[in-house]
Amino acid sequence: MEKKPQTIAKEQEVAALQQLFAESQAAILTDYRGITVAQDVKLRAQMRAAGIEYRVAKNTLLKIASNNLDEHGLDSYLEGPTAVAFAKDPVVAAKIVSDFIKENKVTSIKAALLTGTVIDAAGVDALAKLPSREVLLAQVAGSFAAPLSAFASVSSGLLRQLVTVVDKVREQKSA
C-alpha cells in the first residue's frame, strides 16, 4: 500500500524536527500569536544572522519528534500556536527571543529544552541575562591571569627591595 503525499510530508517534517532537536543545544518554544508579518520577518532575520533555526510547527509533529528522542518534558507545553528556535548557543537564542518580546510586547516564551533539561519561561529569562559565551570565557581567562599578575607584582616588589638593600650595603662599604 502506497503512502499518501500528506503522510510522507509529515514524516519528512518529523525527521527534520528530530534532527534539529538532536543537533541543538537549546530549543526555545514560543507562542507566536499577535506577531505581525513585519515583526516576524525582523525576528527571523535576527535568528538567521545568529545561526538559529526558527520554525513554526504543528504541536503533534513537535511532540512526535521530541518523544522519538526520549524528550517527554515538552509535551505539556505543546498547546496553542508554537514556534521553536533551535540554537547551538542557548544564551544568544534566549537573548534574541527575550529582547524581541520586550521590544514588541507580543508573544511569550512557553519553555525551552536545554541539552535534555526542560526549563520554564523564567529560566529562559534568566538565561537571557547571562553574559555571552565570549564574555564568560574572558572572565574565566581573567580569573586565571589575576593570581599570576598578583604574583608578578609581589615578585617585582621583592626584587626592588632586594636591589635597594644591596645598594645600601654597597654605599656603606664604599664610605
N, C-alpha and C positions, 0 to 999 in steps of 0.2 A: 504494500500500500504506500502510495506516494504522499509525502507531507505537503500540506498547504503552504503557499508562499508566506502567509502571515505567521505560521508556526516556525518556519525557517528563519524569518526576520527576527522573531522574538528570541530564538535560540542563539542567533548571532549577537544580539544585543546583550543577552545574559553573559555570553562568553566574553564580550568586550568589557562589560562592567566587572566581571570576576577578575579579569586581567588587571584592570585599573585598581581594584581593591588590593590585589596581591602585590603590585609594584609600588604602591603609595605608602608613605609613612603616615599620612593623615587623609581622612575622608570626612569633610565637614558638610553636614546636612543642613540645608536652609529651606525655609518656606518662602517661596518666591512670589507670593500674592502681593499685588499692589505695585509691582515694578513696571514702569513704562518701558517701551521699546528702546528709547534713548538711554535710559538708565541701564538696561540690560546690555546694550551694546558697549557702553562705557565699562561696566563691570567685567564683561567678557574680555575686553581689550586689556584691562589691568591684569586679569588672570593669565591671559596668554603671554603677556610680557614677562610675567614671573615664572612661566613654565608650569602653570597649573591647568589641569584639565577640568573644565566646568561643564557639567551635563545636567539637563533636566531629564528625569527618567521616571517610568512608572514604578510605583512602590512595590508592586508584585515582582517585577523584574529585579529591583534592588534587593528585595528580600531573598529571592532565589539565589542571586549571585553571592550575597554575603553568607547565606546559610551553607552554600556549597564549600565555602572556605572555613566553616565552623565558627563563624562570627554571628551569633544569635542575639547579641545585645542590642542591635539596632532595630529589631522588629517592632518594639513599642513606639519608636519614633517615626515609623514609616506610615504616616497618615496625612492626608491632605497633599497639596502640591509640593513636590520635593525636588530640589536641585542639589547636586553634590559637587564639591570642589575637591578633586583628587590632587594631592600635592606631595612632593618629596620633602619639602621643608614645612613642617606644621606651623611654625611661628609666622612665616610670611603669609601663608594662606589665612590664618586666623586674623592677622592684621588687616589684610585686604578686605575680608568679609566684615570685620568689626567696623573699620573705617567707613565702608560703604553704607552700613546700616546707620551709623551716627550721622553721616552726611545727608543721607536721603530720607531718613525717618520711615523707611519701608522695609518690609521683610523681617525675618527673625531667624536666629540660629536655633535649630532643633537639638542637635547633638553632634558629636564627632567620634570617629573611630581612630585612635592613635595607636598604631602598632599593636592591635589586638585588644586595646582597652577602650571602653566607651566612656566618654565624658559628656557632661551636660553643657548647656549654653553658658553657665557661669564659668565652667572650666575652660571653655573656648575663649571667653573674655579675658580670663587670667593669662592664658597662653598668648593672647594678642599683646599683652602688656610687657611680655618678656623682651629683652633686647634681642637684636638679630644674632644669627649664628656668628657672624664676623666679630661683632662687639663682644660676645661671650668668649670667643677664642682670644681676643685681645686682652680681656680681663684675666683670663687664665694665664696667658703668657706674662702679663704684668705681675701677677702674684708669684710666678716663678722667678721673675727677674728682681723683684723687690728685695728678697734676702741677699742675693748676690750683690746688689747695689749697696745695701747697708754694709755688707762685709767689706766691700771695696773702700767705702768711705772711712770705716773704722781702721782698716789696714793703712790707708794713706795718712790718717791722723797719727797712728802709732809710729809710722815711718818719719813723719815730720818731727815728732817729739824726740825720736832717736837721733835724728840729724841735729836737732837743737842741742841735745845733751852732748853729743860728740863735739860739736862746735864750741861749746862752753869749756869742755875739758881741754881742747886744743888751745883755746885762748889762755887758760890758766897755766898750761905747761910752757907756752911761749913767753909769758910775762915774768 
